[in-house]
Amino acid sequence: MKKNFWIPIIALLLLTSVDGYSQRWKLRRYEADIYVGIVSFHGDIGLANQHFMNNFNGVRPTIGFKPGFKVAQDFVVALDLAYVMYGGKDKEGSSHGRNYSFNSHGFQHVVRVEYYIIGDSRAFISGAVYNRKGMVNNYNKLYLYVFGGAGGLLTKATVKDLDNNGEEPLNNPGYNNASNYTLVFPLGGGVKWSLDARWTIGAELGYQFTMSDYLDGYSSAWSEYNDSYWLTSVKATLKLRNDRRGRPIFKKLYR
């Protein structure tokens, strides 16, 4: 009887311990990413008749900052702020006799939602820490996620006519040298690896759909689609502790 009496008690203690560790994500609900990457633009100026190769015509750098908040164990809502550059150059036979090049600078600001296919609720690789008393800390090591969102892009392009000493093609009705603002809809995925309970590193690939055909400052009469671009990045993420009321604790970043 005594042995049978202890069985449900031990089982209850084990279940309570597992549930306690499964709720540890609530202690670090705030996170901040900083990333660097490259932008591959797909528009009118460039290899317009070679859709795949056009994505690699004029790769430019980007840098960004992304604060986020974990609203549920597998969902993060984030504000993605990025300074982006992109460019391109026509090639003979790909641009209907045109010979233009362009460079653009832009500010992308997007609200997005990340869903973790592999994360705190489905951990494949654990970073558990033990001492003589047992497990004292546990965190997932591998994260795999997809994301989608919506926001805006403010951009300004500079176009040069290479057959006219690099002058702007002001007489071309398709040219627009004004600043352009458009909606942008990112879609993509990424992977992250935990260094410890606070820091992760990762990589991400996203495709940005837009509502404008003037991100390169030019819209061709033969254009069938709006401009778009790939954004590939590597990142570092810091997870911030929060108190029981959900407020971030900035004084204890070292813990």
C-alpha positions in Angstrom: 0.0 0.0 0.0 2.8 2.4 0.9 4.5 1.9 -2.4 1.2 2.4 -4.3 0.6 5.6 -2.3 3.8 7.2 -3.5 3.3 6.5 -7.2 0.6 9.2 -7.9 2.5 11.7 -5.8 5.7 11.2 -7.7 3.8 11.4 -11.0 2.2 14.6 -10.0 5.5 16.2 -9.0 7.0 15.1 -12.4 4.1 16.6 -14.3 4.3 19.8 -12.3 8.0 20.1 -13.1 7.6 19.6 -16.8 4.7 22.1 -16.9 6.9 24.6 -15.1 9.7 24.4 -17.6 7.2 24.5 -20.5 6.0 27.9 -19.2 9.5 29.4 -19.0 8.9 31.2 -22.3 6.7 33.7 -20.4 9.8 34.9 -18.5 11.4 36.2 -21.8 8.6 37.6 -23.9 10.6 40.5 -25.3 13.2 40.2 -28.0 15.3 42.4 -30.2 17.0 41.5 -33.5 19.7 43.4 -35.3 20.6 42.1 -38.8 22.6 42.8 -41.9 21.9 41.4 -45.3 21.5 41.9 -49.0 18.6 43.0 -51.3 18.0 41.4 -54.7 15.7 43.6 -56.8 13.2 42.5 -59.5 11.9 45.4 -61.5 11.9 47.0 -65.0 15.5 48.2 -65.2 17.8 45.1 -65.4 17.4 41.7 -66.9 13.6 42.1 -67.4 13.4 39.2 -69.9 15.3 36.8 -67.5 13.1 36.6 -64.5 15.4 34.4 -62.4 18.7 36.1 -63.2 17.1 39.5 -62.7 16.9 38.7 -59.0 20.8 38.8 -58.9 21.2 41.9 -61.0 22.5 44.7 -58.7 22.6 43.2 -55.2 22.9 45.8 -52.5 23.3 45.8 -48.7 20.7 46.3 -46.0 20.7 46.7 -42.2 17.7 46.5 -39.9 16.4 46.4 -36.3 13.4 44.3 -35.2 11.9 44.5 -31.7 9.3 41.8 -31.0 6.9 40.4 -28.4 5.9 36.8 -27.9 2.1 36.9 -27.7 1.9 33.1 -27.4 4.4 30.2 -27.1 4.7 29.8 -30.9 3.8 33.3 -32.1 5.8 36.6 -32.1 4.5 40.0 -33.3 7.4 42.2 -34.4 8.1 45.7 -35.9 10.7 45.3 -38.7 12.6 48.5 -39.5 15.2 48.4 -42.2 17.3 50.7 -44.4 17.4 49.0 -47.8 19.4 49.7 -51.0 18.8 48.1 -54.4 19.9 48.7 -57.9 20.1 47.3 -61.4 21.5 47.8 -64.9 20.0 47.0 -68.3 21.7 44.5 -70.6 21.7 44.6 -74.4 18.8 42.6 -75.7 16.8 42.6 -72.4 15.4 46.1 -72.3 13.8 47.0 -75.7 16.7 49.2 -76.8 17.0 51.0 -73.4 20.3 51.3 -71.6 19.6 52.5 -68.1 21.0 51.9 -64.6 19.6 52.9 -61.3 20.2 53.0 -57.5 17.6 53.3 -54.8 17.6 54.0 -51.1 14.6 53.2 -49.0 13.1 52.8 -45.5 11.0 49.7 -44.9 8.7 49.5 -41.9 6.6 46.4 -41.5 4.5 44.8 -38.8 4.8 41.0 -39.1 3.8 37.8 -37.4 6.2 34.9 -36.9 4.9 31.3 -36.4 7.4 28.8 -35.0 7.2 25.4 -36.5 10.0 24.3 -34.3 10.2 26.3 -31.0 9.6 26.3 -27.3 6.5 24.0 -27.6 8.2 21.6 -30.0 11.9 21.3 -29.1 14.0 19.0 -31.1 17.4 19.9 -29.5 17.5 20.9 -25.8 20.0 23.2 -24.1 19.2 21.9 -20.6 21.6 22.7 -17.8 22.1 20.4 -14.8 23.8 20.4 -11.5 23.9 17.8 -8.6 20.3 18.6 -7.7 19.0 18.0 -11.2 17.9 20.3 -14.1 18.3 24.0 -13.2 17.6 25.5 -16.6 16.2 24.4 -19.9 15.8 26.1 -23.3 15.3 25.1 -26.9 18.4 25.3 -29.2 16.9 25.1 -32.7 14.1 27.4 -34.0 12.4 27.2 -37.4 9.7 29.7 -38.3 7.7 31.3 -41.1 6.4 34.9 -41.2 4.1 37.3 -43.0 3.2 40.9 -42.6 2.3 44.2 -44.0 3.7 47.7 -44.0 5.2 50.5 -46.0 8.3 51.4 -48.0 9.5 55.0 -48.6 12.0 55.0 -51.4 13.9 57.3 -53.8 15.5 56.2 -57.1 18.2 57.7 -59.2 18.2 56.6 -62.9 20.9 57.2 -65.5 20.7 56.9 -69.2 24.1 55.2 -70.1 23.7 56.2 -73.8 23.4 59.8 -72.8 26.5 60.4 -70.6 24.6 59.2 -67.6 22.0 61.9 -67.6 18.5 61.4 -66.2 16.0 60.3 -68.8 13.7 63.3 -68.2 12.0 63.0 -71.6 10.9 59.4 -71.0 7.2 59.4 -69.9 7.9 56.2 -67.8 10.5 58.0 -65.6 9.6 59.3 -62.2 12.3 60.9 -60.1 10.1 61.7 -57.2 10.1 59.9 -53.8 7.8 57.0 -53.8 5.7 55.4 -51.0 4.1 52.1 -51.4 2.6 49.2 -49.4 4.8 46.1 -48.9 3.9 42.6 -47.9 6.8 40.4 -46.8 6.6 36.6 -46.8 9.3 34.1 -45.8 11.0 32.0 -43.2 14.1 31.6 -41.1 16.1 29.5 -38.7 17.7 30.4 -35.4 20.2 28.7 -33.0 20.4 29.5 -29.3 23.8 30.3 -27.9 22.3 30.4 -24.4 19.0 31.4 -22.8 19.5 35.1 -23.9 21.2 35.1 -27.3 20.4 33.4 -30.6 21.9 33.8 -34.1 20.1 33.0 -37.3 19.4 33.5 -41.0 16.3 34.6 -42.8 15.0 34.8 -46.4 12.0 36.8 -47.3 10.2 38.0 -50.5 8.7 41.5 -50.4 5.7 42.0 -52.6 4.9 45.7 -53.3 2.0 47.8 -54.8 4.3 50.0 -56.9 6.0 49.7 -60.3 8.3 52.7 -59.6 10.7 51.4 -57.0 13.5 51.7 -59.6 12.1 55.1 -60.8 10.8 53.7 -64.0 7.8 51.9 -65.3 8.1 50.3 -68.8 5.2 50.1 -71.2 5.9 46.4 -71.4 5.8 45.9 -67.6 3.2 43.3 -66.4 4.0 43.2 -62.6 4.8 45.5 -59.8 8.3 45.6 -58.5 9.5 43.2 -55.8 12.7 42.1 -54.0 14.3 39.4 -52.0 15.8 40.3 -48.6 18.3 37.8 -47.2 19.9 38.4 -43.8 21.9 37.1 -40.9 20.9 38.2 -37.4 21.6 38.2 -33.7 18.7 38.2 -31.2 18.6 39.2 -27.6 15.8 37.9 -25.4 14.9 40.2 -22.5 13.6 39.1 -19.2 10.2 40.4 -17.9 8.5 40.5 -14.5 5.3 38.7 -13.6 3.3 41.7 -15.0 5.0 41.3 -18.4 7.1 44.4 -18.1 10.7 44.2 -19.5 13.6 44.2 -17.0 16.4 46.3 -18.5 18.5 46.3 -15.4 19.1 42.5 -15.5 20.3 42.0 -19.1 23.2 39.9 -17.8 20.9 37.3 -16.3 
